[in-house]
Amino acid sequence: MQKVLITGAAGFLGSHLCDRFIKEGFHVIGMDNLITGDLKNIEHLFKLDHFEFYHHDVTKFVHIPGKLDYILHFASPASPIDYLKIPIQTLKVGSLGTHNLLGLAKEKKARILIASTSEVYGDPLVHPQNEEYYGNVNTIGPRGVYDEAKRFQESITMAYHTYHGLETRIARIFNTYGPRMRLNDGRVVPAFIGQALRGEDLTIFGDGKQTRSFCYVDDQVEGIYRLLFSNYIYPVNIGNPDEITIKTFAEEIIKLTETKQKVMYKDLPIDDPMQRQPDISKAKEVLDWEPKVSRSDGMKRTLDYFKGFSKGELEKSEHRDFS
Ligand code: UDP
């Protein structure tokens, strides 16, 4: 039986990846320090023989006994309010954490896939963003701790590939949404849904003309899965190119949730990218992959998940303003 280590296992993407690898018949070791992850996301896996959980911080030496075939490094805060709250941990997990996992991969002769991000493009000046674009990043801005850690992560991963011959894969993940997002992580999807369900106005930052392109989590997981088992070692964008302004998105959520609430405007956070849309030609070519789930279907499934929250849980997760 093949063994895979998934870091950030209790997080949004990590937990969905655990599900997928269990379903594919792997022995899954989930690892998380639970700073931003939540055990609720993987509770259903604990009863399985082929799932283990290590409560561990990957910025410290990582030891896994026995053989290991694959590593997926998905441990990292991934929302702007987290970068503001825990900037040093954000830098460390992308840099020191990645270094430890590359060392582990080398020791075990395992293939490693790292979760990079569209944030390596910063506030991009090229649209849509393809993998050849070098980006426009403010190193000392609030997002710099994430963006630069992820850029370093890509560099050290390529260095381990070229210098040590390690089998490496790099996924550049664009905005992804779905069940198990943290309701109060400040990201726009849970923020708008939470506000609508609590009967609050939806907070649009800036004039709402900035764009994003939202990928449903099942599509994202499929792209990552295919990339791991492909032979392609350079970065690959994985996201949904269906671009929308945040204002139109807020209107869609109002319609979907049938809320009587309206939108309200707040200041745009510093370095908030104005336009973001993946060019996924590479993923189509090398992975034969493209997203299948429409925004309306994906948002319905996501809303259903959040509708399962009790009133108390919804109130507790009151939207945190970081503008
Ligand atoms: N946003 C917003 N209202 C909110 C939360 C976010 O208008 O309550 C905007 C935010 O300024 C950004 C977009 O939605 O332009 C996406 O934000 P998110 O934090 O989800 O992701 P990122 O900016 O990292 O793409």
Residues whose N, C-alpha, C, O or C-beta is under 5 A from the ligand:
A	BS01	UDP	G186 R187 V188 V189 A191 T203 I204 F205 Q210 I246 D272 P273
